[in-house]
Amino acid sequence: MRSEPLSDQTVTGEELVARARALIPQLRERAPRAERERRVPAETIADMQAAGLFRVLQPKRWGGYQLDPQVFFEVQMALAEGCMSTAWIYGVIAVHNWQLALFDERAQNEVWEEDSATLISSSYMPKGRIERVDGGFKLSGRWGFSSGVDHCDWAFLGVLVPPIEAGGAPEYRTFLVPRGDFRTEDVWHTVGLKGTGSQDVVVEGAFVPDYRTHKSSDGFAGTSPGLVLNDAPLYQLPFGQIFVRAVSTASIGALQGALTSFVEAGKGRVSVNDGSRTAEDPTAQKLAAETSLAIDEMRTMLLRNFASMMASLRAGEPLKLLDRIHYRVQSASVVDRCAQLVSRLFYSSGGHGIYLGSPLSRYFVDIHCARTHVANNVDKYSRNYGGVLLGRDNTDFFL
C-alpha cells in the first residue's frame, strides 16, 4: 500500500540541516569502515532516512518536503564534513527524487506507490543499446560509476536513442529500470571516495516502457511530463543546474572538514625539528584564513545562484541562458578550487597527514577524486562560457 506522508512535512530547512549536522560525529567514526567495505554502512542510510534527508527535494504528494535546493545543498555540505563518500551518494541519490518528479506519473507510481522512501541510483553515461519495441524499448548495456547502488531498488541509466528517421539527431534519455532488471558488478577499487560503492550496472534485454524514460530536451526546455502534476517552481529548474551541483558541492563540505582537522591538530602541534608551534606559524595562519574565506565564498555563490533561479521561476520568468552558462562554470570551478586548497592543507600538515588514519588524508584523496568527474572539468565549461562572451554559439546544452 502507498506510504502515508510524513507527519513532520512542515519541518523547516534549518531543522533538516541541524539533523544533518548532528550526524557528523557518527559519519567521522564510520568513515574508515565505509572505506574498508567500499560502501556507506547501512546504518548511515537508515540514519539519513530517519532524519528525512532524502525527502528534501521529493514532491509533497509523495511524502516529501519539496524544499528549495539551497536546503538540499546545505545538508550535503554538512554531511561531507563528516564523510565525503556519504555526502556524495546523498547528493546523487537524493537528487533523483527530484528528477523522478519530472517523469510520467505512471513511473512515479511504480517507484513510490508501495514505499515512498524507495531510493534510486544512476549512471548517466550514454552507453545503453536499445531496440524499439511495442510500447517502449528493449535495453541492454553496461554503465559505470553508479554511486550508492547497493542501497537502491531502481536505477536511472543514460541512453542515446537513435533517430526514427534517417539523418536525424540522436536523443539523450534517462531510462528508469527496477532492481530486478539489472545486476551490479563489483569493480569499485579506488584511491578515494571508496565508500561511495560506485559499481557497474549491467542490463541484458530488459523491457522499458516509454513512460519510464525522460528526454533531456524536456529537462532543458522545462516541458517534462511530470510537470503536469508537480508544477511547483522547484521542478521547473533545469536538470543540468541541479545535478552538476550534486557532484561538486560535497567538496565544499569536505574542505571544511579538512580545515577543521587541520586547525584542531595545529592548535597543539609542536615541531619535533625546531620546537616551533603551528599556531604561531604565519604560513599556517594565512592558509587557515584563506581556506575559511574560500569556503564562505563558494557556499555564498552556490546559495545565491539558486536563490536567483528560484526567484525568477516563482515570478514566472525564464532563466537567462547566459546565467545558466555562468552558473555551470561556477559549479565546475568549485572542485578545482577545493582540490588546490586541500592540497595546501595536506602539505602544510607535514608528516602527520600522510597516515591512513588521518582524516586530512581522506579529505585530500576524496576531493581529488571528485575533480575527475566529467561535470567538474572546469576547463571545458570555461572555454564554452568564454566563447559565448566573445560572440560564439553555446555548445553546452546540459544547463
Secondary structure, DSSP 8 states (H G I E B T S, - for coil): ------TTTT--HHHHHHHHHHTHHHHHHHHHHHHHHTS--HHHHHHHHHTTGGGTTS-GGGT-----HHHHHHHHHHHHHH-HHHHHHHHHHHHHHHHHTTS-HHHHHHHHSS-TT--EEEE--S--EEEEETTEEEEEEEEEEETTGGG-SEEEEEEEE--SSTT---EEEEEEEEGGG-EEE-----SS-GGG--EEEEEEEEEEEGGGEEEHHHHHHT--GGGGT--SGGGGS-HHHHHHHHTTTHHHHHHHHHHHHHHHHHHH-B-TTT--BGGG-HHHHHHHHHHHHHHHHHHHHHHHHHHHHHHHHHTT----HHHHHHHHHHHHHHHHHHHHHHHHHHHHTGGGGGSTT-HHHHHHHHHHHHHTSGGG-HHHHHHHHHHHHTT--------
